[in-house]
Amino acid sequence: MTPNELLLWLSARREGSWQQFRGAVQSLDLASNNDETDEASLPLHQRVRFSLERLAHVEFDAAECENGWRVVPPSLALFKHERGATAVLCGARTPNLINRLEAAAAGLSFERIPQPECPDVIKIHALSPEPLRALADKEKLHYAPDASSALLSHIPPIDAFRGWRCEPPPTSGKDWNVRQFVIQKKVIKWRPVTLREASAPHAQGLFCFTLYQRPKYFLREGRMSITLPGAIGKYRILSGHRRRVLKYDRRERRLTVPAILRPPLLTERALILCSGFPAVLHQAADLRPMLTYRDVPEEIAGMAAEVLRQDFA
């Protein structure tokens, strides 16, 4: 099964359980990645899950589908640029829908770009937003104008602990794999620690407790211990150290971060929707793995930096 066929299968089902998703993903033939993110060691179904979430195709554990998934309704996510406007097709898709869109986009620029580990990126270009809105209305698609800025404007900054649960870390169990996120002068990495060290009353920082390939993150500050997504915890720690890791090229409109510091899900989705393409993995001059997001307007890069409490390096 290819990523395109997987999205077609999910679109036909509309929603389902984790077990159904895992079963469908097992037939995908994707290579292991070595990007030094927290996902490098995750099982295939988890890596595919995050890819589909970032590209705004599928939601997991959302309202009304707890412990399961549901496909996003077919949507055109718009972004404006100096050459006009572009809409990215997100969510459920079928061959019939794609053929209808291509036929209805006569006079516009229709692109379908294959990707190695995710569904094809489908984009429609116009000189202004109006033809794209008319196309969405004609095909009864959800239309999201200024999708990236709208999304970022609703994301709380990483130092606003809204909705995260206070919970102490585990103190017993022989099967835990425990790591601590550390920031050194030239290196940012995870280092192994013992369960006793991570659960000690004086322990501070971000810790990852993994059991049977399922990581759980604990941020410990003072007497507070909360569970939260690892990416949010990392940027919280970076903010406390006043460490700048974002690089923005205004001429090329590219935003680059170390691969180990992949942004939180919704922030990354906003960056991806600027182009429709997932981040490109590459090596910096010092051989560090990096992730680069393309076609990111300076305004969107600035909004993302504000959410992450970062300045550009």
N, C-alpha and C positions, 0 to 999 in steps of 0.2 A: 504494500500500500504506500502510495506517495503522500506527501503533505497535502497536495490538492485533493486527493481522494479522501483523506481523513476529514478535511473540512467539509467536503460534500456529504460524507457519512454523518458527521455531527449536525449538519444543516438539515438533513432529512429527519433525524431524531429530535432535533430542537433542544432537548434536555435529557439528562440521564444521571446515572450514579457514577461514583468513582470507579467501581468495578467494571462497568461498561466501557468507560474511557480507557482504563488501563488495558483492557482486553483488546481494544481497537488499536492502541498504540504499539502493542507488541509486534505487530507485523511491519512496522516502519523500520527501514534499514538506514539508520543515521549513525555517523561516526561519533566516537567519543570526542568531547572538546577538551582542550587544555588551556582554557582562557584564564585560569587562576581566579575565577569568580567562585562564589559559594556554590554555584551550580555544577562545577566541573565534576564532582563526585556523585551527583544525584542520579537516581535511576532515570531511564529514558522517558518514562511517562511524566515525570516532574519537569524535565527540561522542555518537553513539548508543551506542557501546560503553560509554563511561563512565556514561551514564544507566542502562543496563541493569545494569551492575555495582553502582552505588550502591543501586539498588532491590532488590538481591539476587535478580535474575532469571537472570543469566547470568554465568559465570566465563570469563575469558580467560587464556590462557597458564598455566593451572593445571597441577598434576601430571596426567600422562597425557593432556593436551591442549595440549602445548607448540606454539606458533605456530598455535593454533586456539582453539576455544571449545566449551563444553558448557553445557547448560541445567541450572540447579539443580533437583533433584527437587521436586515440589510440596510446599510447606511452609507451616505456620502459625507466624508469628513473633509471640509474645505480649508485650504490655506491660501492666502493671497501673497503675491510676490510681484517683483517689478515687471514681469512679463504678462501678468494677468492673474489668473486664479487656477488652482488645481484641486480636484476632489479625489480622495482615495476611497476605494470601496472597502468597507469594513463589514464584518459580521457574516451572516449566513449567505451562501451563494450556491447556485446551481448552474449547470451549463446553459439552461434556457435563459436564466437571468443575465448571464454574461453576454450571450448572443443578442438579447434584446437591448442591452445597454450599448453594445457596440453598434448595432443598427440605428438606435435612437440618437447616438452621438455623431451622426453624419454632420460634417461641417466643423466638428470639434476634433481634438487630437486624442485618440484612444490608445492607451499603452497597456500591454500585459507583459510584465518582466518576470521571468523565472527566478526563483531563489533556491539555494541549495538545501536549506533545512526548514523552510516554512512555505506556506502557500504562495502562489504567484502574487506579486504586487500589481494591482490594477488601478490605473490612474487615468483621469480624463482632464484635459487642459482646455481652458477657454480664455478669451481676452478679458472677461469680466465675470463676476459671480452669477449674474442673472441667468445665462443659459444653463448653468449647472443646477441652480435652484429649479428651473423649469423642467430639467431632466429628472430630478428627484421627484417632483410632483407628478410627472407623467407616469413614472414607473412605480409610484407609491413607495418610495424609499424615505427613510428618515434622513433629514438634512441637518448637518451640524456646521453652521457658519463659524469661522474663526475657532475651530475645534481646539487647537493647542492652547490659545490664550484663555478660552473659556474653562478648560480643564484646570490649568494652573491657577486660575483665580479662585478656585474652590478647594485647593489643597492647602491644609494648614502647614505652617513651617515645621521643620523637624524638631524644634524645641517646644512645641505645643503638645503636651502629652494628652491628647484627647482620645478617649476610648480604649487606651491600653490598660491592661489589667495588672494590678499589683499582685505579685506572686513570688515567693522565695524560690531559689533554685533547688534542684534535687540535692539531697544530702547522702543518699545511699543508692546502691545498685552497682553491680560489677561490670555491666555492659555499656556504660556511658562512655562516649568519646568526647572529651572536653577540651575546648580551645579558648584562648583569650585573644581579643583583638588588640594589637599593640602598635603604637606609632613611635618610631625611632627617627633619628635625624634624617636618614636617607632611605629608610625602609618602612613600609606599612605592610603588616602581615598578621596572620594568625599563628599563635604559638601554642603547643600542647601544654596543658596544665593538668594537675590531678583534680579529681572530684573534691578532695578535701580543701585544696587551695581555692577553688572557685566558689565553694560554698561557705568559706570561713567568714565570720562576722565582719571582718575588716576589709574583705575583698571589694575592689572597686573597678568599674569599667564594663565592657561588653564581653559577654561569654556566650559561647555556642555549645549547647549540650545536644549531642546526636545519639539517637538510639534507633538501630535498624534503619539507617539511612534517612531518618526523619529528624532534621535539625530544629531546635527551639532556642530562641535567643533571649537572654536576660541582661538588662541594663541595670547596673548597680551604682547608685549615686547617693552618697551619705547613707542614711538608713533606708532609702527607698530601693526596692527591687521590682522591676516591671518586665513583662514579656511584650515584645514588639517585633516587627520585621527587622531582620538583620541589617538591611540597607539603611533604614532610618536610624538605628542605633549607631552605625558607623559614622554617619554624617553628624550626629549629635556629638560623638567623641571628637571628630575633626573640628567642629565648631569650638568646643572647649579648649582645644589646643591651638586655635587660630591658624590651622593648617589649610592652605589654599591648594586645591587639587584640580580645579576646572581650568581648562585653557580654551579660549575662544579666538578663532581666526575670523576677523571681521570681513576681510577681503573674500575668503573662501566660504564664509558662513558655516563654519564647522566647529562643533563643540566636542572636546576630547577630555576623557577622564581615564585614570588607571582602571584596568579591567577588574581589579579586586574591589573597586569602588563604584560598581554599577549603581545608578540612581534607583531610588524606590520605584515600585511598579508604575504608579500613576504619573509620576514625574517623567519617567522614561517613556511612557506612552505618549505624553504630550510632545516630547522631543521627536519621537518616531513619526508622529502624524504630520510633522512639518514636511516630510518627504515621502512617507509611506514605506521607507526601507528600515530594516533593523540596523542596529549599530554595526559598524565594520570593525572587526578585530585585527589589530596589526601590532607591530613592535616599534617602540620608540628607539631613538638613537642609543639609549643606554640598555636596550634589550628588554625593557619592561613591557608586558602586554598592555595595550591600550584599546579603548573603545571610542570610536568617532561617530558622531551623529551629523548627518549632512543636511544642507539647505535649511539651517536653523537661523531665523532672523535674529538680529541683535536684541530686539524687544523680548522675544521668547527666551533667548539665552539668559537675559537679565532676570526674567521672572523665575526661571528654574533656579538660578543662583540664589535668589531671595528665599525661595522655598527651602533650599538646602543650607541656608545661612553661610553662603560662600561668596568670596570675591574672586575675580578671574586672576589666575597666576600670571 
